[in-house]
């Protein structure tokens, strides 16, 4: 049985995949909405090549029990995240403490790995340029939890399963 890939190994895969200019150029880009193609990731992980038109984003979400990584293949993405371990289940509304917000800008070739229950949103804040990125998750995403945020209040809005996005 294969060993589960580490977040660092997932990031290395994202880096290699993003460097494949022919693959990233093959992604159809839509001016109105994000586009994506599923890829086979290492050691049974799932990977996605995603195109981000100007002004698009994911909204606040997590990847439940999966670890992951993503890397910007072209353009610039911004990630807002929470530097806190949140309870994994059993809550609908949570008041966040001060000082847990993090922001990072990921330009072409920059990426990050993350652990289980990482809550974040990813945005292309450009008004003119598409961005393209590679995302990898292990185990393959069992669910995504989507949140809304008003000030310090994070609210669970819905839980999606793979059939909702594949």
Backbone as JSON, one array per atom type, in Angstrom:
{
  "sequence": "XXXXXXXXXXXXXXXXXXXXXXXXXXXXXXXXXXXXXXXXXXXXXXXXXXXXXXXXXXXXXXXXXXXXXXXXXXXXXXXXXXXXXXXXXXXXXXXXXXXXXXXXXXXXXXXXXXXXXXXXXXXXXXXXXXXXXXXXXXXXXXXXXXXXXXXXXXXXXXXXXXXXXX",
  "N": [[0.84, -1.18, 0.0], [0.51, 2.21, -0.81], [2.31, 4.97, 0.62], [0.87, 7.75, 2.26], [0.97, 10.91, 0.67], [2.96, 13.69, 1.73], [2.18, 17.09, 2.78], [4.28, 18.68, 1.75], [5.21, 17.11, -0.37], [2.97, 17.18, -1.99], [2.97, 19.88, -2.66], [5.35, 19.97, -4.12], [4.61, 18.42, -6.33], [2.62, 20.13, -7.36], [4.24, 22.25, -8.1], [5.86, 21.09, -10.12], [3.86, 20.44, -11.97], [2.76, 22.96, -12.58], [4.89, 24.0, -13.96], [4.71, 22.85, -16.4], [4.29, 24.06, -19.28], [2.81, 23.51, -21.6], [0.65, 22.02, -20.65], [-0.59, 23.86, -18.83], [-1.27, 25.87, -20.61], [-3.22, 24.6, -22.05], [-5.57, 24.75, -20.65], [-8.89, 25.72, -20.83], [-9.94, 29.08, -20.76], [-12.3, 31.21, -19.24], [-13.98, 34.26, -19.44], [-15.93, 34.86, -17.58], [-16.22, 33.02, -15.45], [-14.64, 30.67, -13.14], [-12.6, 28.05, -14.43], [-11.79, 24.55, -14.73], [-9.76, 21.59, -14.68], [-9.55, 18.23, -13.91], [-6.8, 16.45, -12.58], [-4.54, 13.65, -12.31], [-3.13, 13.17, -9.25], [-0.16, 12.65, -7.17], [0.37, 9.45, -5.62], [-2.34, 8.63, -5.28], [-3.65, 11.0, -4.75], [-5.82, 13.84, -5.43], [-5.86, 16.23, -8.03], [-6.08, 19.54, -9.37], [-6.24, 21.74, -12.11], [-6.73, 25.07, -12.31], [-8.42, 27.84, -13.65], [-8.63, 31.31, -13.21], [-10.63, 33.96, -13.73], [-10.29, 37.59, -13.89], [-11.09, 39.14, -10.8], [-12.37, 37.0, -9.52], [-13.11, 34.46, -7.0], [-12.94, 32.04, -4.3], [-14.49, 32.2, -2.01], [-14.9, 31.75, 1.57], [-13.73, 28.67, 2.83], [-13.1, 25.19, 3.72], [-11.15, 22.13, 3.45], [-11.94, 19.93, 4.77], [-10.96, 16.84, 6.0], [-8.72, 16.57, 4.43], [-5.29, 17.09, 3.49], [-3.36, 19.58, 1.79], [-2.12, 21.46, -1.08], [-1.3, 24.35, -2.98], [-0.37, 26.15, -5.94], [0.58, 29.01, -7.75], [0.45, 29.13, -11.17], [0.41, 31.0, -13.19], [0.0, 34.54, -13.24], [-1.42, 36.24, -10.38], [-2.43, 35.28, -7.17], [-4.36, 35.82, -4.22], [-4.39, 34.83, -0.86], [-6.49, 34.61, 1.88], [-6.41, 33.57, 5.16], [-6.99, 31.66, 8.19], [-5.19, 31.63, 11.11], [-5.56, 29.51, 13.05], [-6.7, 26.68, 14.84], [-9.72, 25.39, 14.19], [-12.76, 24.12, 15.63], [-13.77, 20.95, 14.36], [-16.31, 19.91, 13.81], [-19.82, 20.2, 14.62], [-20.6, 22.85, 15.03], [-22.16, 25.92, 14.06], [-21.89, 28.66, 14.02], [-19.19, 30.78, 14.73], [-17.22, 32.81, 16.79], [-14.46, 34.61, 15.93], [-11.16, 35.05, 17.22], [-9.13, 37.97, 17.82], [-6.36, 38.78, 15.7], [-5.9, 36.43, 14.25], [-6.1, 36.44, 11.55], [-4.6, 35.94, 8.4], [-2.79, 36.94, 5.53], [-1.68, 36.39, 2.26], [0.17, 36.92, -0.69], [0.43, 35.28, -3.71], [2.46, 34.98, -6.26], [3.36, 34.16, -9.68], [4.73, 30.94, -9.67], [4.85, 30.76, -6.92], [3.71, 29.1, -3.98], [1.83, 27.21, -1.52], [1.62, 24.87, 1.15], [-0.77, 23.07, 3.16], [-2.42, 21.97, 6.18], [-4.88, 19.66, 7.56], [-8.28, 20.77, 7.8], [-7.87, 23.47, 7.16], [-8.85, 26.72, 6.95], [-9.74, 28.96, 4.49], [-9.77, 31.56, 1.92], [-9.43, 32.06, -1.57], [-8.35, 34.34, -3.98], [-8.49, 36.09, -7.12], [-7.47, 39.1, -7.49], [-6.88, 40.8, -9.53], [-7.8, 43.17, -12.03], [-7.6, 42.81, -14.68], [-6.09, 40.55, -15.52], [-6.03, 37.04, -16.08], [-5.52, 34.31, -13.79], [-3.77, 31.26, -13.22], [-3.74, 28.18, -11.55], [-2.46, 25.36, -9.65], [-3.84, 22.79, -7.74], [-3.72, 20.44, -5.1], [-4.86, 17.58, -3.33], [-4.98, 15.38, -0.55], [-6.4, 12.92, 1.52], [-8.3, 12.34, -1.59], [-10.75, 14.87, -1.99], [-13.18, 14.6, 0.48], [-15.22, 16.18, 1.23], [-16.25, 19.62, 1.13], [-16.41, 22.36, 3.17], [-18.31, 25.26, 3.26], [-18.19, 28.69, 4.13], [-19.55, 31.75, 5.47], [-18.53, 35.07, 6.18], [-18.68, 37.66, 8.46], [-17.21, 40.35, 9.68], [-15.87, 39.39, 12.72], [-17.26, 37.05, 12.82], [-17.71, 33.79, 11.83], [-19.57, 31.71, 9.8], [-20.95, 28.56, 9.22], [-22.14, 27.63, 6.14], [-22.77, 25.72, 4.15], [-22.24, 22.25, 3.29], [-20.44, 20.57, 0.92], [-20.31, 17.75, -1.27], [-18.28, 15.48, -3.28], [-19.82, 15.04, -5.66], [-21.02, 17.46, -6.06], [-19.2, 19.16, -7.27], [-17.83, 17.88, -9.32]],
  "CA": [[0.0, 0.0, 0.0], [1.32, 3.43, -0.94], [2.33, 5.9, 1.74], [0.19, 9.01, 1.98], [1.92, 11.99, 0.38], [3.0, 14.79, 2.7], [1.88, 18.38, 2.14], [5.44, 19.13, 0.97], [5.23, 16.35, -1.63], [1.88, 17.71, -2.81], [3.44, 21.16, -3.19], [6.35, 19.67, -5.15], [3.84, 18.01, -7.5], [2.0, 21.34, -7.91], [5.31, 23.03, -8.74], [6.21, 20.4, -11.38], [2.73, 20.54, -12.89], [2.67, 24.36, -13.01], [6.01, 24.26, -14.87], [4.38, 22.23, -17.69], [3.66, 25.16, -20.02], [1.82, 22.98, -22.55], [-0.54, 21.66, -19.86], [-1.29, 25.05, -18.31], [-1.83, 26.6, -21.76], [-4.36, 23.85, -22.59], [-6.76, 25.0, -19.85], [-9.75, 26.75, -21.4], [-10.21, 30.19, -19.85], [-13.61, 31.83, -19.44], [-13.94, 35.58, -18.81], [-16.99, 35.02, -16.59], [-16.15, 32.14, -14.28], [-13.49, 29.79, -13.04], [-12.6, 26.8, -15.19], [-10.91, 23.59, -14.09], [-9.55, 20.27, -15.24], [-9.02, 17.33, -12.88], [-5.57, 15.75, -12.92], [-4.15, 12.61, -11.36], [-2.04, 13.59, -8.37], [0.72, 11.57, -6.71], [-0.01, 8.51, -4.55], [-3.78, 8.59, -5.07], [-4.23, 12.32, -4.44], [-6.52, 14.47, -6.54], [-5.26, 17.51, -8.38], [-6.89, 20.37, -10.24], [-5.68, 22.91, -12.78], [-7.85, 26.0, -12.21], [-8.29, 29.16, -14.25], [-9.3, 32.34, -12.42], [-10.77, 35.25, -14.4], [-10.15, 38.73, -12.99], [-12.15, 39.42, -9.84], [-13.06, 35.81, -9.0], [-12.57, 33.86, -5.79], [-13.59, 30.83, -3.81], [-15.24, 32.34, -0.76], [-14.29, 31.03, 2.69], [-14.02, 27.23, 2.81], [-12.01, 24.3, 4.1], [-11.12, 20.87, 2.7], [-12.24, 18.88, 5.75], [-9.86, 16.01, 6.51], [-7.63, 16.47, 3.46], [-4.19, 18.04, 3.47], [-3.27, 20.04, 0.42], [-1.16, 22.47, -1.5], [-1.6, 24.98, -4.27], [0.72, 26.97, -6.47], [0.16, 29.85, -8.87], [1.2, 28.83, -12.4], [0.54, 32.29, -13.87], [-0.79, 35.58, -12.6], [-1.25, 36.44, -8.94], [-3.57, 34.96, -6.33], [-4.26, 36.23, -2.83], [-5.04, 33.92, 0.07], [-6.81, 35.01, 3.24], [-6.57, 32.35, 5.94], [-7.1, 31.8, 9.63], [-4.09, 30.96, 11.81], [-6.16, 28.93, 14.26], [-7.36, 25.39, 14.64], [-11.13, 25.51, 14.51], [-13.43, 22.84, 15.87], [-14.03, 20.36, 13.06], [-17.72, 19.64, 13.6], [-20.69, 20.51, 15.75], [-20.86, 24.27, 15.22], [-22.69, 26.65, 12.9], [-21.39, 30.03, 14.1], [-18.01, 30.86, 15.58], [-16.63, 34.15, 16.87], [-13.01, 34.48, 15.79], [-10.39, 35.93, 18.08], [-8.28, 38.94, 17.12], [-4.98, 38.41, 15.37], [-5.72, 35.14, 13.58], [-6.16, 36.6, 10.1], [-3.35, 35.97, 7.64], [-2.96, 37.25, 4.11], [-0.45, 36.22, 1.48], [0.07, 37.06, -2.13], [1.18, 34.21, -4.37], [2.69, 35.3, -7.66], [3.76, 33.01, -10.5], [5.77, 30.09, -9.08], [4.75, 30.69, -5.45], [2.63, 28.26, -3.5], [1.87, 26.86, -0.1], [1.0, 23.62, 1.59], [-1.57, 23.28, 4.37], [-2.89, 20.78, 6.86], [-6.31, 19.38, 7.64], [-9.19, 21.79, 8.34], [-7.34, 24.8, 6.88], [-9.93, 27.59, 6.48], [-9.17, 30.07, 3.71], [-10.37, 31.92, 0.65], [-8.41, 32.36, -2.57], [-8.91, 35.37, -4.86], [-7.72, 36.78, -8.14], [-7.9, 40.49, -7.33], [-6.56, 41.58, -10.72], [-8.95, 43.63, -12.81], [-7.36, 42.58, -16.11], [-5.33, 39.34, -15.85], [-6.37, 35.72, -15.57], [-4.5, 33.56, -13.07], [-3.91, 29.81, -13.34], [-3.09, 27.55, -10.41], [-2.55, 23.91, -9.49], [-4.26, 22.45, -6.38], [-3.59, 19.01, -4.87], [-5.44, 17.21, -2.04], [-4.95, 13.98, -0.13], [-7.01, 12.08, 0.5], [-9.21, 13.09, -2.46], [-11.68, 15.63, -1.16], [-14.42, 13.94, 0.88], [-16.23, 17.23, 1.34], [-15.78, 20.99, 1.31], [-17.35, 23.14, 3.97], [-18.31, 26.66, 2.83], [-18.5, 29.6, 5.23], [-19.67, 33.19, 5.24], [-17.83, 35.79, 7.24], [-19.03, 39.05, 8.71], [-16.35, 40.77, 10.78], [-15.24, 38.29, 13.44], [-18.17, 35.91, 12.89], [-17.63, 32.81, 10.75], [-20.79, 30.9, 9.85], [-21.02, 27.44, 8.29], [-23.3, 27.82, 5.27], [-23.13, 24.46, 3.5], [-21.23, 21.23, 3.1], [-20.54, 19.99, -0.41], [-19.66, 16.46, -1.49], [-17.66, 15.49, -4.61], [-20.79, 15.13, -6.76], [-21.4, 18.86, -6.23], [-18.23, 19.95, -8.07], [-17.16, 17.12, -10.37]],
  "C": [[0.89, 1.25, 0.0], [1.22, 4.27, 0.33], [1.63, 7.18, 1.33], [1.22, 10.1, 1.69], [1.84, 13.07, 1.46], [2.57, 16.07, 2.01], [3.05, 18.9, 1.29], [5.53, 18.39, -0.36], [4.11, 16.82, -2.56], [2.29, 19.04, -3.44], [4.48, 20.94, -4.28], [5.66, 19.22, -6.45], [3.21, 19.23, -8.17], [3.04, 22.17, -8.66], [5.7, 22.41, -10.09], [5.1, 20.57, -12.42], [2.6, 21.96, -13.44], [3.77, 24.7, -14.02], [5.76, 23.66, -16.26], [3.57, 23.25, -18.51], [2.59, 24.67, -20.99], [0.53, 22.62, -21.82], [-1.29, 22.91, -19.41], [-1.91, 25.85, -19.45], [-3.05, 25.9, -22.33], [-5.65, 24.1, -21.82], [-7.62, 26.05, -20.53], [-10.05, 27.83, -20.36], [-11.52, 30.86, -20.24], [-13.58, 33.19, -18.75], [-14.94, 35.75, -17.67], [-16.81, 34.19, -15.33], [-14.92, 31.27, -14.3], [-13.69, 28.55, -13.91], [-11.62, 25.85, -14.53], [-10.87, 22.29, -14.86], [-8.98, 19.42, -14.11], [-7.81, 16.59, -13.44], [-5.35, 14.62, -11.92], [-2.96, 13.12, -10.55], [-1.21, 12.41, -7.92], [0.07, 10.73, -5.62], [-1.51, 8.55, -4.23], [-4.41, 9.91, -4.68], [-5.03, 12.82, -5.64], [-5.92, 15.84, -6.77], [-6.18, 18.21, -9.37], [-6.05, 21.48, -10.83], [-6.86, 23.87, -12.88], [-7.49, 27.34, -12.85], [-9.18, 30.15, -13.52], [-9.43, 33.62, -13.24], [-10.56, 36.39, -13.4], [-11.37, 38.87, -12.07], [-12.88, 38.21, -9.28], [-12.38, 35.28, -7.75], [-13.41, 32.69, -5.34], [-14.61, 31.1, -2.73], [-14.53, 31.52, 0.32], [-14.71, 29.57, 2.66], [-12.87, 26.48, 3.48], [-12.14, 23.01, 3.3], [-11.28, 19.69, 3.64], [-10.96, 18.14, 6.14], [-8.69, 15.87, 5.54], [-6.54, 17.49, 3.76], [-4.05, 18.49, 2.02], [-2.16, 21.02, 0.17], [-1.7, 23.11, -2.76], [-0.48, 25.92, -4.63], [0.19, 27.76, -7.66], [1.07, 29.56, -10.07], [1.4, 30.09, -13.23], [-0.38, 33.28, -13.2], [-0.48, 35.69, -11.13], [-2.55, 36.07, -8.23], [-3.3, 35.49, -4.93], [-4.99, 35.2, -1.98], [-5.26, 34.63, 1.39], [-7.04, 33.72, 4.0], [-6.65, 32.68, 7.42], [-5.99, 30.99, 10.28], [-4.62, 30.44, 13.14], [-6.73, 27.57, 13.9], [-8.79, 25.53, 15.11], [-11.7, 24.15, 14.86], [-13.86, 22.25, 14.52], [-15.51, 20.14, 12.79], [-18.51, 20.15, 14.79], [-20.93, 21.98, 15.99], [-21.39, 24.86, 13.92], [-22.16, 28.07, 12.85], [-20.25, 30.07, 15.1], [-17.53, 32.3, 15.6], [-15.11, 33.99, 16.89], [-12.31, 35.47, 16.71], [-9.54, 36.87, 17.23], [-6.93, 38.33, 16.79], [-4.81, 37.1, 14.65], [-5.76, 35.25, 12.06], [-4.77, 36.67, 9.49], [-3.69, 36.27, 6.19], [-1.64, 37.01, 3.43], [-0.77, 36.33, 0.01], [0.98, 36.03, -2.75], [1.28, 34.54, -5.85], [3.16, 34.05, -8.39], [4.92, 32.26, -9.85], [5.71, 30.0, -7.57], [3.54, 29.86, -5.05], [2.73, 28.03, -2.02], [1.19, 25.53, 0.11], [0.22, 23.91, 2.87], [-2.08, 21.95, 4.9], [-4.4, 20.65, 6.84], [-7.06, 20.57, 8.25], [-8.67, 23.21, 8.17], [-8.46, 25.65, 6.27], [-9.31, 28.78, 5.75], [-10.12, 30.47, 2.58], [-9.24, 32.33, -0.28], [-9.07, 33.27, -3.61], [-7.93, 35.77, -5.95], [-8.22, 38.22, -8.12], [-7.56, 41.36, -8.53], [-7.85, 42.02, -11.41], [-8.8, 43.31, -14.3], [-6.76, 41.21, -16.45], [-5.94, 38.08, -15.25], [-5.22, 35.21, -14.71], [-4.8, 32.08, -13.31], [-3.15, 29.2, -12.17], [-3.3, 26.04, -10.43], [-2.84, 23.63, -8.01], [-4.21, 20.93, -6.25], [-4.08, 18.68, -3.47], [-5.29, 15.72, -1.78], [-5.5, 13.86, 1.29], [-7.89, 12.93, -0.43], [-10.35, 13.67, -1.64], [-12.95, 14.86, -0.82], [-15.57, 14.93, 0.98], [-15.51, 18.57, 1.43], [-16.85, 21.7, 2.12], [-17.2, 24.6, 3.57], [-18.84, 27.53, 3.96], [-18.81, 30.99, 4.7], [-18.97, 33.86, 6.41], [-18.3, 37.23, 7.28], [-18.22, 39.49, 9.92], [-15.68, 39.56, 11.41], [-16.11, 37.04, 13.49], [-18.06, 35.07, 11.63], [-18.84, 31.89, 10.89], [-20.72, 29.79, 8.79], [-22.29, 27.58, 7.47], [-23.74, 26.53, 4.6], [-21.94, 23.53, 3.46], [-21.47, 20.59, 1.74], [-19.82, 18.65, -0.44], [-19.15, 16.43, -2.93], [-18.66, 15.63, -5.77], [-21.2, 16.56, -7.03], [-20.43, 19.64, -7.12], [-17.57, 19.17, -9.19], [-17.98, 17.02, -11.63]]
}
